[in-house]
Amino acid sequence: MKVLAADEYILCCGLLRTLMLLYDGVCVTVANSIDEVLARIPELPDLKLVLLDTGMPGMENLAGLRRTVETRPDVPIIITSPSESRTQIITAIRNGARGYVVPSCKPCVLKHALPLVMSGEFYIPASAFCDESVLLTTQQPSPQMVLSAGDGLTPRQREVIVMLAEGKSNKEVGRELDVLEGTVKLHVKGILRKLGVRNRTEAVLAAARAGYLPRTTLGTGSSRSEYSADYVNHSMSGPRAPSSPSERKPALPRTSGSSADLGGLLSSRRPQHRPKIGQTS
């Protein structure tokens, strides 16, 4: 099986490892930019799969995906991305992707997702069907650090930041969440960027101020209580602003693309006859 992949990207590497466990004779051709992908495709007439990452040079706004699909519309393409935005997932599928893999995808899920894509079907993460406005409302940030709906931490990033506050290492977080350590590093990088901080300690403090951490996480013990969200609220002048979801429920903008729209999109793009992919040794 010949595969064209951007192996410099952590998620693509994870897919390749899973692919090699599932299929014999996997032969990987490396291409880490869209220009390289387009240059390599003519050299691989029996190409079976393409793995692209949204961070690749030339992929801007998924333009690189469209160019690749136009070159080989018969070859399934899987997109990897740190973003779990429903809008981006739908856009990728509309532009020809057969699969969309995010850091929260577990190895056991990928073992089923890859054969699904190779048989002519689609794979997208479950987060694409979640109501993002509801997820954001469950732990709305307090007034000290108000993040927009597009900048808020994802549910998985919230799990990670809680574990960081408990002092767990990337390896320990990965073991508990059943994901690769490299995937945890991607989550930490995203958390630092969204909170506008430089290291894990600052991230924990910022997350506490933003209301992402339960009080029991940082409020146990005298050495940690000073970092609790409750302490931050009391240290402000004036009356304490409400921070719990029950006290403050602002209207949030809804993310475009409903679950029904996504289901219809998949149905419309499903081929009449599934291609039979043979394994090559």
ABEGO torsion letter per residue (X at the ends): XBBBBBAABAAAAAAAAAAAAABBGBBBBBBABAAAAAAAAAABAABABBBBBAABBGABGGAAAAAAAAABAABBBBBBBABABAAAAAAAAAAGBABBBBAABBAAAAAAAAAAAAAGBBBBBAAAABBAAAAAAABBBBAABBBBAAABBBAAAAAAAAAAAAGBBAAAAAAAAGBBAAAAAAAAAAAAAAAGBABAAAAAAAAAAAGABBAAAAABEAAAAAABAAAAAAABBEBBBBABAAABBBBBBBBBGBAAAAAAAAAAABBABBBBBBBBX
